[in-house]
Amino acid sequence: MMKTYITYGTEFFLKQIVKNHKHRNILTFAGEDNTYLYEETNDDTLFSAPQSFEVLMQDNTLLELPTLMIYFVVSESRQDVFDTNVLPLQSLKQYEGYHAFRLLKPLRGETYVYTLQFHTKAHLNDFKKSSFYRNYLSEEALKQYQAQDFINNIYYTKHLAPLER
């Protein structure tokens, strides 16, 4: 089972991890607040305290491209329904600049992540105005999977950019 590990911190510290593990395919991104490392592997993680996920759905290979990450809660009672709900991934290919997609299920907890990549930030921003985004990825579309207790419901996005080498 393919796993995804995400960690964040200072650019200097995280670049050391990448430099010391060149044999691993670790993607490096700049976020608004931190530097992020993103690794997909069947091996154990190198990261000391990562966010850990199982890859439920995927399309194409992730690269260091403009990336949108959507974090959202799926309540425990709705996870079976959500996990078997099939997104029309073929439809993503119609959007200009689309590159790759992941649906990540947390190994612990209820916060899932959609990861989408586009060739440019402009393509990504255009996609956020699309019917696909509105119908499947928006907060409104994902509300049906949340808990009745709205205090525990999370929905937020992160925009990541390739880190300059």
C-alpha positions as CSV (number, residue, x, y, z in Angstrom):
1,M,0.0,0.0,0.0
2,M,1.5,3.3,-1.1
3,K,1.8,5.9,1.7
4,T,2.3,9.6,1.6
5,Y,4.2,11.5,4.3
6,I,4.2,15.3,4.6
7,T,6.3,17.4,6.9
8,Y,7.1,21.1,7.2
9,G,9.6,23.3,8.8
10,T,12.5,25.7,8.0
11,E,13.9,25.5,4.5
12,F,17.5,25.1,5.8
13,F,16.6,22.0,8.0
14,L,14.4,20.3,5.4
15,K,16.9,20.8,2.6
16,Q,19.4,18.8,4.7
17,I,17.0,15.9,4.8
18,V,16.7,15.9,1.0
19,K,20.4,16.3,0.5
20,N,21.2,13.4,2.8
21,H,18.6,11.1,1.2
22,K,19.1,11.7,-2.6
23,H,18.0,8.2,-3.3
24,R,14.5,9.0,-2.0
25,N,11.9,10.8,-4.2
26,I,11.1,13.7,-1.9
27,L,9.3,16.7,-3.4
28,T,10.1,20.1,-1.9
29,F,7.6,23.0,-1.8
30,A,7.3,26.5,-0.5
31,G,4.1,27.3,1.3
32,E,2.9,30.7,2.6
33,D,4.3,29.9,6.1
34,N,6.8,27.1,5.8
35,T,8.8,24.8,3.5
36,Y,7.1,21.4,2.9
37,L,8.5,17.9,2.1
38,Y,6.2,15.5,0.4
39,E,7.1,11.8,-0.1
40,E,5.2,8.9,-1.6
41,T,6.7,5.5,-0.7
42,N,6.1,1.9,0.3
43,D,9.0,2.3,2.7
44,D,9.0,3.7,6.2
45,T,9.2,7.5,6.5
46,L,12.4,9.4,7.2
47,F,10.5,12.3,8.7
48,S,10.4,12.4,12.5
49,A,6.8,13.7,12.9
50,P,5.0,13.6,9.6
51,Q,1.4,13.8,8.6
52,S,0.8,10.2,7.4
53,F,-1.7,9.1,4.8
54,E,-2.7,6.1,2.6
55,V,-3.2,6.9,-1.1
56,L,-6.8,6.1,-1.9
57,M,-7.0,7.4,-5.4
58,Q,-4.3,8.7,-7.8
59,D,-3.7,10.0,-11.3
60,N,-0.3,10.6,-12.8
61,T,3.0,11.2,-11.1
62,L,3.5,14.1,-8.7
63,L,6.3,16.6,-9.6
64,E,7.5,19.9,-8.2
65,L,4.7,21.9,-9.7
66,P,2.1,24.4,-8.3
67,T,0.1,22.3,-5.9
68,L,-3.3,22.7,-4.2
69,M,-3.9,20.8,-1.0
70,I,-7.4,20.6,0.4
71,Y,-7.7,19.4,4.0
72,F,-11.1,18.3,5.1
73,V,-12.8,16.2,7.8
74,V,-14.7,13.0,7.0
75,S,-16.4,11.8,10.1
76,E,-15.7,8.2,11.2
77,S,-19.3,7.2,10.5
78,R,-19.2,8.5,6.9
79,Q,-15.7,7.2,6.0
80,D,-16.9,4.0,4.3
81,V,-19.3,5.9,2.1
82,F,-16.7,8.5,1.3
83,D,-13.9,6.0,0.6
84,T,-16.0,4.2,-2.0
85,N,-17.3,7.3,-3.7
86,V,-15.6,7.5,-7.1
87,L,-14.5,10.8,-8.4
88,P,-14.6,11.2,-12.2
89,L,-10.9,11.6,-12.5
90,Q,-11.1,11.5,-16.3
91,S,-12.9,14.9,-16.2
92,L,-9.8,16.5,-14.6
93,K,-7.9,16.0,-17.9
94,Q,-10.1,18.6,-19.6
95,Y,-8.8,21.4,-17.5
96,E,-5.9,23.3,-19.0
97,G,-2.6,22.7,-17.2
98,Y,-3.9,19.8,-15.1
99,H,-1.1,17.4,-14.1
100,A,-1.8,15.1,-11.2
101,F,-4.3,14.2,-8.4
102,R,-4.2,12.3,-5.1
103,L,-6.9,11.5,-2.5
104,L,-5.1,10.8,0.8
105,K,-6.7,9.1,3.8
106,P,-5.2,9.7,7.2
107,L,-3.6,6.8,8.9
108,R,-4.9,8.3,12.2
109,G,-7.7,10.8,12.6
110,E,-10.4,12.1,10.2
111,T,-8.6,14.8,8.2
112,Y,-8.3,13.7,4.5
113,V,-6.4,15.6,1.8
114,Y,-7.0,16.2,-1.9
115,T,-3.7,17.0,-3.7
116,L,-3.9,18.5,-7.2
117,Q,-1.1,19.7,-9.4
118,F,-1.2,22.1,-12.4
119,H,1.6,23.3,-14.7
120,T,1.1,27.0,-13.6
121,K,-0.4,28.9,-10.7
122,A,-2.8,30.5,-13.2
123,H,-4.1,27.1,-14.3
124,L,-4.6,26.2,-10.7
125,N,-6.5,29.4,-9.9
126,D,-8.7,28.9,-13.0
127,F,-9.5,25.4,-11.9
128,K,-10.7,26.6,-8.5
129,K,-13.5,28.5,-10.4
130,S,-14.6,25.3,-12.2
131,S,-17.7,23.2,-11.9
132,F,-15.5,20.1,-10.9
133,Y,-14.1,22.0,-8.0
134,R,-17.5,23.3,-7.0
135,N,-19.2,19.9,-7.3
136,Y,-16.6,17.7,-5.7
137,L,-13.9,19.6,-3.9
138,S,-15.5,22.7,-2.4
139,E,-16.4,23.0,1.3
140,E,-20.1,22.9,0.3
141,A,-19.6,19.6,-1.7
142,L,-17.8,17.9,1.2
143,K,-20.2,19.0,4.0
144,Q,-22.2,15.8,3.6
145,Y,-19.3,13.8,5.0
146,Q,-18.7,15.9,8.1
147,A,-19.8,15.3,11.6
148,Q,-22.9,16.8,13.1
149,D,-20.6,18.5,15.6
150,F,-19.5,21.4,13.5
151,I,-16.7,22.4,15.9
152,N,-14.6,19.4,14.8
153,N,-15.2,20.1,11.1
154,I,-12.1,21.3,9.2
155,Y,-11.8,22.6,5.6
156,Y,-8.9,24.6,4.5
157,T,-6.5,24.9,1.5
158,K,-2.8,25.3,1.1
159,H,-1.1,26.6,-2.1
160,L,2.4,25.2,-2.5
161,A,4.9,26.2,-5.1
162,P,8.1,24.5,-6.2
163,L,11.0,25.5,-4.0
164,E,13.8,27.2,-5.8
165,R,16.8,24.9,-5.7
